[in-house]
């Protein structure tokens, strides 16, 4: 985790999902990315996503970063 720039992620903020971009790349996502996207679309905060997904936090953050890079997740300004 120390090698990742996590400063853009607000632990208590919600994650905005672009449903069109999610649908376009859904087949390319790994299981953790699919879970993160699903919970984010349901309005979960980052803290809640970290609590409910049993994978390691580093894998969840990798998924968040990957989804953000694909344009699936937009972070609040």
ABEGO torsion letter per residue (X at the ends): XAABBAAABBAABBBBBBAAAAAAAAAABBAAAAAAAAAAAAGBBAAAAAAABABBAAAAAAAAAAAAAAGABBBBX
